[in-house]
């Protein structure tokens, strides 16, 4: 299932890549290309290069690359179909889908999302202007949420009425019911789900409203917080409040702060920590973690993660290993939540994140802090309790590091603690917990971005390796930027390196650069992607002559080697003499002319054919 290929191609051809990327980072035109700071990793010198003519981009710092669709996918963290839809919406293109059911499902989702957007705005305007929202506005001001914050987070007010929202929105009844915004009561009348509550709209990572969290007013009946029921749009185990606001900062910092409440997220944002998200009335789940790994490698827990004991610890350790993340715990003062601390001591809240402790360190520190380390008995009990926590960690090296810390603080011989560790680990395995190696699950996030093959150096200003590969790659740069001037003049026999040869063949056989990228194998496509965003000042005449000269030099070396082994070495003299003359004639500063080029190229082709 997906979007029709012709519609995908229309989106590709219509997308203005330079304009799209400029929406995220400033670009400057340099020659035929645009350059700027890469939005996918922190840097001070521009390494992002954009080819506006062929709509391709490449970062020489982190090796991210692609076209408009891949840029939107990486930037907005979308799947392929969603990225195409994002671009189509920008360009006003109506898409067609390969499956009628899928098309209808997406239309249904759009209807529900539109209804949610209307509800967000209706409730928000009610909070800002309605007389019955006066008490809610005063309460929010007392909590430090001024008008600017209310508008930024689109906070709303649900009046204490049976069906004010249902009557106020021009939305079909069945749509209101499917979003969860309203339900049929016992009298078979449509009734608003929220009554007399301050509403925090919840959005998906792309900024589409999908649910609400409602807080009751002080003194009112009912639970403190109430969320909409799960719908086709909303599943609380997969959604994080604030992610669509915070994702850019999360990516830039490679860190996300996870809270328990909506006002905690707002509190962090108010002190400049704009990378906080919150679960929506549920514990942190593996679905949440899997979502977060698309954005960052470090997760800072801004709540007490130790309440569930061993089961919670094993879960966090498993996630660390399975998703290659680091879990830490914010250093919050006891009994204070981030929302309150943001008003009382903003600097302390910021420090809580910057001084976050690795998850195991937090747990060990808590055990030791609660112990009486002034007495031998207290130190012994603390050491045993701390080791009970340490053995749950799956890494032997990490366990030993904390073991040494406990040994030092509790004045216990490390070898005694190692013996204790072995015993505790064995008893834990027997009870169904982690064994000494701590293994519970396996997982692989796939390879992280690496440096890759450095055939082309480090991008603009690169210092390339001397020799044939440099000339071959220079020829390919020209084949990308000025194909009609060089492709008819070169041939397979002029290339010796596998990747440049593959790239030349892809360019020669395709009708366009995008078509060549589509047809090429992954390594060749990687090379072409880099070439597509590089400028070159080389002239086709010079490059062709250098390629011919190097190919002729290789051929002469081979002939001389064959002559030394031949029964009749004199038979080689004529060919070698002629070839030496050709090599001398192939000079960029005094070119021999097209006829001489073609004659040498024919000779090289014939030699390859004769040698099989």
C-alpha positions in Angstrom: 0.0 0.0 0.0 1.2 3.5 -0.7 1.0 6.5 -3.0 0.9 6.1 -6.8 4.4 6.3 -8.3 3.4 9.1 -10.7 2.1 11.2 -7.8 5.4 10.6 -5.8 7.4 11.7 -8.9 5.2 14.8 -9.3 5.9 15.7 -5.7 9.6 15.2 -6.2 9.6 17.4 -9.4 7.5 20.1 -7.8 9.4 20.4 -4.4 11.6 23.5 -4.1 14.4 21.9 -2.1 16.3 25.2 -1.4 13.1 26.8 -0.1 12.3 23.7 2.1 15.7 23.5 3.6 15.8 27.3 4.2 12.8 26.9 6.5 15.1 25.0 8.9 18.6 26.5 8.3 20.0 29.5 6.5 21.6 28.8 3.1 24.1 30.9 1.1 24.8 30.5 -2.6 28.3 29.6 -3.4 28.9 29.0 -7.1 26.2 26.6 -8.4 25.5 25.2 -5.0 23.9 26.4 -1.7 25.7 25.8 1.6 24.7 26.1 5.2 24.9 24.6 8.7 23.5 21.1 8.8 20.3 20.9 10.9 21.0 17.2 11.8 24.1 17.7 13.9 25.7 20.6 15.8 28.4 22.4 13.9 30.0 25.8 13.5 31.3 25.6 9.9 28.8 24.9 7.1 29.0 21.3 5.8 25.5 21.0 4.2 25.6 21.4 0.4 22.5 21.7 -1.7 22.1 21.2 -5.4 19.0 23.2 -6.3 19.0 22.2 -9.9 18.8 18.5 -9.3 17.0 18.8 -5.9 19.7 16.9 -3.9 21.5 17.6 -0.7 24.4 16.1 1.2 26.1 16.8 4.5 29.9 16.3 4.6 29.9 16.3 8.4 27.4 13.6 9.2 26.9 12.0 5.8 23.1 12.6 5.7 21.9 13.0 2.2 19.0 12.7 -0.2 16.2 14.5 -2.0 13.3 16.6 -0.7 11.4 13.6 0.5 14.3 12.2 2.6 15.0 15.7 4.0 11.4 16.1 5.2 11.5 12.5 6.6 14.7 13.2 8.6 13.7 16.7 9.7 10.1 16.0 10.6 10.7 12.3 11.6 8.1 11.0 9.2 7.7 7.7 7.3 7.9 7.9 3.5 4.2 8.2 2.8 3.8 11.0 5.5 6.7 12.9 4.1 5.2 12.8 0.6 1.9 13.9 2.0 3.7 16.8 3.8 5.3 18.0 0.6 2.1 17.5 -1.4 0.2 19.6 1.1 2.8 22.4 0.7 2.5 22.2 -3.1 -1.3 21.8 -3.2 -1.1 18.4 -4.9 -3.9 15.9 -4.5 -2.5 12.4 -4.0 -3.9 9.1 -5.1 -3.3 5.9 -3.2 -2.6 2.3 -4.4 -5.2 0.9 -2.1 -8.8 2.2 -1.8 -9.0 1.2 1.9 -5.8 3.1 2.7 -7.1 6.2 0.8 -10.4 6.1 2.8 -8.5 5.5 6.1 -6.4 8.6 5.5 -9.4 10.7 4.6 -11.1 9.5 7.8 -8.0 10.4 9.8 -8.0 13.8 8.2 -11.7 14.3 9.1 -11.0 13.5 12.7 -7.9 15.6 12.9 -9.8 18.6 11.4 -12.5 18.1 14.1 -9.8 18.0 16.8 -8.2 21.2 15.4 -11.6 23.0 15.6 -12.0 21.8 19.2 -8.5 23.0 20.2 -9.3 26.5 18.9 -12.8 26.6 20.3 -11.6 25.6 23.8 -8.6 27.9 23.6 -10.7 31.0 22.6 -13.1 30.1 25.4 -10.3 30.3 28.0 -9.0 33.6 26.5 -12.3 35.4 26.3 -15.3 33.7 28.0 -16.6 35.2 31.3 -17.1 31.7 32.8 -13.3 31.0 32.3 -12.3 33.8 34.7 -11.6 31.5 37.6 -9.5 29.2 35.3 -7.5 32.2 34.0 -6.8 33.3 37.6 -5.7 29.8 38.6 -3.3 29.6 35.7 -1.8 33.0 36.5 -1.3 31.8 40.1 0.5 28.8 38.7 2.8 31.0 36.7 1.1 30.4 33.3 0.6 33.8 31.8 -1.2 34.8 28.6 1.9 34.2 26.5 2.3 30.7 27.8 -1.4 29.9 27.4 -1.3 31.0 23.8 2.0 29.2 23.1 0.7 25.8 24.4 -2.9 26.5 23.2 -4.4 25.8 26.6 -8.2 25.8 26.7 -11.2 25.8 29.0 -14.2 23.4 28.9 -17.2 25.1 30.3 -19.2 23.4 33.0 -22.0 22.7 30.6 -23.6 19.5 29.1 -23.1 20.2 25.4 -21.6 23.6 24.8 -18.7 22.3 22.7 -20.9 19.9 20.7 -23.3 22.7 19.8 -20.5 25.3 19.2 -18.6 23.2 16.6 -20.0 22.6 13.2 -18.9 19.0 13.2 -21.0 15.9 12.5 -22.1 14.0 15.6 -20.5 10.8 14.5 -17.1 12.6 14.1 -17.4 14.1 17.6 -18.0 10.6 19.0 -15.1 9.0 17.0 -12.7 11.6 18.4 -13.9 11.0 21.9 -14.9 14.7 22.3 -18.5 13.8 22.9 -20.6 10.7 23.7 -24.2 9.7 23.9 -25.6 9.9 27.4 -28.3 7.8 29.0 -30.9 10.0 27.4 -29.4 9.3 24.0 -28.2 12.9 23.8 -24.8 14.1 22.7 -22.8 15.2 25.7 -19.3 16.9 25.9 -16.6 14.6 27.4 -15.0 17.5 29.3 -16.9 19.8 31.7 -15.4 22.4 34.0 -11.7 21.6 33.2 -8.6 23.3 32.0 -7.6 21.5 28.8 -4.1 20.8 27.5 -4.2 19.8 23.8 -2.0 16.8 22.9 -0.4 16.7 19.4 1.4 14.0 17.4 5.0 14.6 16.5 3.9 16.4 13.3 1.8 18.9 15.2 -1.7 17.4 14.5 -4.0 17.6 17.5 -5.1 14.1 18.6 -6.4 14.4 22.2 -6.7 16.5 25.3 -5.7 16.2 28.9 -8.1 17.9 31.3 -7.3 19.2 34.8 -10.1 19.9 37.3 -10.3 23.1 39.1 -9.4 23.2 42.8 -12.2 21.9 45.0 -14.1 20.3 42.0 -15.2 16.7 42.0 -13.6 13.9 40.0 -10.1 12.8 39.2 -7.4 15.5 39.1 -6.5 14.7 35.5 -8.7 13.1 32.8 -7.7 12.2 29.3 -9.9 11.5 26.3 -10.4 7.8 25.7 -8.2 6.1 23.1 -9.3 6.6 19.5 -8.1 6.1 16.0 -5.9 9.1 16.5 -4.8 8.6 20.1 -3.0 5.8 22.0 -1.6 6.9 25.3 1.2 4.3 25.3 2.6 5.7 22.1 2.1 9.5 22.5 4.2 12.0 24.4 2.9 15.5 25.3 5.0 18.3 24.0 7.1 16.3 21.5 6.1 18.3 18.5 7.3 21.5 20.2 10.4 20.0 21.7 11.7 17.7 18.9 14.0 20.2 17.2 15.8 21.0 20.5 15.8 17.3 21.3 17.6 16.5 18.1 20.1 19.4 18.5 21.0 18.4 22.0 20.7 14.7 21.5 18.8 14.6 24.8 15.2 14.4 25.9 13.7 15.1 29.4 10.7 12.9 30.2 8.2 14.3 32.8 5.0 13.0 34.3 2.7 16.1 33.7 1.8 18.7 31.2 2.7 21.6 33.5 6.1 20.0 34.1 6.8 20.3 30.4 5.7 23.9 30.4 7.8 24.6 33.5 10.9 23.3 31.8 10.2 25.4 28.7 9.8 28.5 30.8 13.4 28.2 32.1 14.8 27.5 28.7 14.9 23.7 28.8 12.8 23.2 25.7 13.4 19.5 25.2 10.9 18.1 27.8 8.0 15.8 27.0 5.5 14.1 29.3 3.6 10.8 29.3 -0.2 11.1 29.1 -1.5 9.5 32.3 0.6 6.3 31.9 4.0 5.0 32.9 6.9 5.3 30.3 6.4 2.4 27.9 8.7 0.7 25.3 6.6 2.4 22.6 7.5 5.7 24.1 11.2 4.8 24.2 11.1 3.5 20.6 9.6 6.8 19.5 12.2 8.9 21.4 15.1 7.0 19.9 14.2 8.6 16.6 15.3 11.9 18.1 17.9 11.4 20.8 20.3 8.9 22.5 20.0 10.3 26.0 16.8 10.1 28.1 16.7 12.1 31.3 13.9 11.0 33.7 12.4 13.9 35.5 10.5 11.8 38.0 11.2 9.1 40.5 11.9 6.0 38.4 12.6 3.7 41.4 9.1 3.2 42.6 8.5 0.0 40.8 11.8 -1.5 42.1 13.5 -4.3 40.3 11.0 -4.7 37.5 11.4 -1.0 36.5 15.2 -1.3 36.7 15.3 -4.3 34.4 13.0 -2.6 32.0 15.3 0.5 31.8 18.4 -1.6 31.4 16.8 -3.6 28.7 15.9 -0.4 26.8 19.4 1.0 27.2 20.8 -2.1 25.6 18.1 -2.7 23.0 17.8 0.9 21.7 21.4 2.1 22.4 20.3 4.9 24.7 21.6 6.3 28.0 19.1 6.7 30.8 19.8 9.3 33.5 17.7 10.8 36.3 17.3 14.5 36.9 18.6 15.8 40.2 15.3 17.2 41.5 14.9 18.3 45.1 12.9 15.9 47.1 9.1 16.5 46.9 9.2 19.2 44.3 7.9 18.8 40.7 9.4 20.7 37.8 6.3 22.9 37.3 6.6 24.3 40.9 10.4 24.4 40.8 10.3 26.5 37.6 8.7 29.3 39.6 10.5 29.0 42.9 14.0 28.4 41.7 14.5 28.4 37.9 18.3 27.9 38.1 17.9 24.9 40.3 15.6 23.3 37.7 18.1 23.8 34.9 20.8 22.3 37.1 18.6 19.3 37.8 19.0 18.3 34.1 22.6 19.3 33.6 23.6 17.3 36.7 21.5 14.3 35.8 22.9 11.0 37.2 23.1 7.7 35.3 20.2 5.5 36.3 22.2 3.0 38.2 24.2 5.8 39.9 20.9 7.4 41.0 19.7 4.1 42.5 23.0 3.4 44.3 23.2 7.0 45.5 19.7 6.7 47.0 20.6 3.6 48.9 23.8 5.1 50.3 22.2 8.4 51.2 19.6 6.6 53.3 22.1 4.6 55.2 24.0 5.3 58.4 27.6 5.2 57.2 28.9 6.3 60.5 28.6 2.8 62.1 30.0 -0.5 61.0 26.6 -2.2 61.0 25.1 0.6 58.9 27.9 0.4 56.4 27.5 -3.4 56.1 23.8 -3.1 55.6 24.3 -0.3 53.0 26.9 -2.3 51.1 24.6 -5.3 50.9 21.6 -3.2 49.8 23.7 -1.3 47.2 25.1 -4.5 45.8 21.5 -5.8 45.5 20.9 -2.9 43.2 24.2 -3.1 41.3 23.9 -6.7 40.3 20.8 -5.9 38.3 22.8 -4.1 35.7 23.7 -6.2 32.6 27.3 -4.8 32.1 30.0 -6.4 34.2 32.3 -3.4 33.7 29.6 -1.0 34.9 28.8 -3.2 37.8 32.5 -3.2 38.9 32.8 0.5 38.7 29.9 1.0 41.1 31.2 -1.8 43.2 34.4 0.1 43.8 32.5 3.2 44.8 30.5 1.2 47.3 33.7 -0.4 48.6 35.2 3.0 49.2 32.2 4.6 50.8 31.3 1.6 53.0 35.0 0.7 53.8 34.6 -2.9 52.5 37.2 -4.9 50.7 36.2 -5.0 47.0 36.9 -8.7 46.7 34.3 -9.3 49.4 31.8 -7.3 47.4 32.7 -9.3 44.3 31.9 -12.5 46.1 28.7 -11.1 47.3 27.9 -9.9 43.7 28.3 -13.4 42.4 26.0 -14.8 45.0 23.3 -12.2 44.5 23.5 -12.5 40.8 23.1 -16.2 41.0 20.1 -16.0 43.3 18.6 -13.4 41.0 18.9 -15.6 38.0 17.4 -18.5 39.9 14.4 -16.3 40.8 13.9 -15.4 37.2 15.7 -12.1 37.1 18.9 -11.1 35.3 21.8 -13.5 35.4 25.4 -12.5 35.8 25.5 -11.2 32.2 22.2 -9.4 32.7 20.8 -10.5 29.3 17.0 -10.2 28.8 16.6 -9.0 25.2 18.4 -8.3 22.0 17.8 -5.4 19.6 19.5 -3.4 17.0 18.7 0.1 16.0 20.8 -0.3 12.8 24.0 1.4 12.1 24.5 5.0 13.2 25.7 7.5 10.8 29.4 7.0 10.3 32.1 8.6 8.3 31.6 6.1 5.4 34.0 5.7 2.6 36.2 8.8 2.4 36.9 8.6 -1.3 36.0 12.2 -1.8 37.7 13.7 1.2 35.8 15.8 3.7 33.7 18.0 1.5 34.2 21.6 0.5 37.8 22.6 0.9 38.8 18.9 1.0 42.3 17.8 0.5 42.0 14.8 -1.8 44.4 12.0 -2.2 46.6 12.4 -5.2 46.5 10.0 -8.1 44.1 8.4 -10.5 41.0 8.4 -8.1 41.1 12.2 -7.9 41.0 12.5 -11.7 38.3 9.9 -12.1 36.2 11.5 -9.4 36.7 15.0 -11.0 35.5 13.5 -14.3 32.4 12.3 -12.5 31.8 15.7 -10.9 31.8 17.1 -14.4 29.6 14.3 -15.6 27.0 15.4 -13.0 27.2 19.1 -13.6 28.1 19.3 -17.3 27.1 15.9 -18.7 26.9 16.8 -22.4 30.4 18.2 -22.4 32.2 15.1 -21.0 30.2 11.9 -21.1 30.5 11.4 -24.9 34.3 11.8 -24.6 35.0 9.2 -21.9 34.7 5.4 -21.7 34.9 2.5 -19.2 38.5 1.9 -20.1 39.5 5.2 -18.4 38.3 4.1 -15.0 40.1 1.7 -12.7 38.3 2.1 -9.4 35.1 0.2 -8.9 32.9 2.9 -7.5 33.8 5.7 -9.9 33.4 3.1 -12.8 29.9 2.2 -11.4 29.0 5.8 -11.1 30.1 6.6 -14.7 28.0 3.7 -16.0 25.0 4.8 -14.0 25.3 8.4 -15.4 26.0 7.2 -18.9 23.0 4.8 -19.0 20.4 7.0 -17.3 18.4 9.8 -18.8 18.9 12.1 -15.7 20.8 12.3 -12.4 17.7 11.3 -10.4 17.2 8.3 -12.7 20.9 7.3 -12.2 20.5 7.5 -8.4 17.3 5.4 -8.6 19.1 2.7 -10.6 22.4 2.7 -8.8 23.4 0.2 -6.0 23.6 1.8 -2.5 27.4 2.5 -2.6 27.3 4.0 -6.1 24.2 6.1 -5.1 26.2 7.3 -2.0 29.0 8.5 -4.3 26.6 10.1 -6.8 24.8 11.8 -4.0 28.0 13.5 -2.8 29.0 14.5 -6.3 25.6 16.1 -6.9 26.2 18.7 -4.3 29.8 19.5 -5.1 31.1 22.3 -7.4 34.1 21.9 -9.6 36.2 24.5 -11.4 37.9 21.9 -13.6 37.5 22.1 -17.4 36.3 19.0 -19.4 39.2 19.3 -21.8 41.7 19.1 -19.1 40.1 16.2 -17.3 39.6 14.2 -20.4 43.3 14.6 -21.4 44.5 13.7 -17.9 42.3 10.5 -17.9 43.6 9.5 -21.3 47.2 10.2 -20.3 46.9 8.1 -17.1 45.2 5.2 -19.0 47.9 5.3 -21.6 50.6 5.3 -19.0 49.1 2.2 -17.4 48.9 0.5 -20.8 52.6 1.3 -21.5 53.6 -0.1 -18.1 51.8 -3.3 -19.0 53.3 -3.5 -22.5 56.8 -3.0 -21.1 56.2 -5.8 -18.6 54.9 -8.1 -21.4 57.9 -7.3 -23.5 60.4 -8.4 -20.8 58.7 -11.8 -20.7 58.1 -12.2 -24.5 60.1 -14.5 -26.9 60.2 -11.7 -29.4 60.6 -8.4 -27.5 61.3 -6.4 -30.6 57.7 -6.8 -31.7 56.6 -4.5 -29.0 58.9 -1.6 -30.0 56.5 0.0 -32.4 53.5 0.0 -30.0 55.5 1.3 -27.1 57.1 4.1 -29.2 53.7 5.2 -30.5 52.2 5.1 -27.0 55.1 7.2 -25.5 54.4 9.8 -28.2 50.7 9.9 -27.3 51.5 10.3 -23.6 53.8 13.2 -24.3 51.2 14.8 -26.6 48.4 14.5 -23.9 49.1 17.9 -22.2 46.4 20.1 -20.8 48.4 23.2 -21.5 48.8 22.2 -25.2 46.0 19.9 -26.1 46.5 17.6 -29.1 43.0 18.0 -30.4 39.8 15.8 -30.5 41.1 13.6 -33.3 44.1 12.5 -31.3 41.9 11.9 -28.2 39.6 9.7 -30.2 42.5 7.8 -31.8 44.0 7.0 -28.4 40.6 6.1 -26.9 40.0 3.7 -29.8 43.4 2.1 -29.2 42.7 1.6 -25.5 39.3 0.1 -26.2 40.8 -2.3 -28.7 43.6 -3.4 -26.3 41.0 -4.2 -23.6 39.0 -6.2 -26.2 42.1 -8.1 -27.3 43.1 -9.0 -23.8 39.5 -10.2 -23.1 
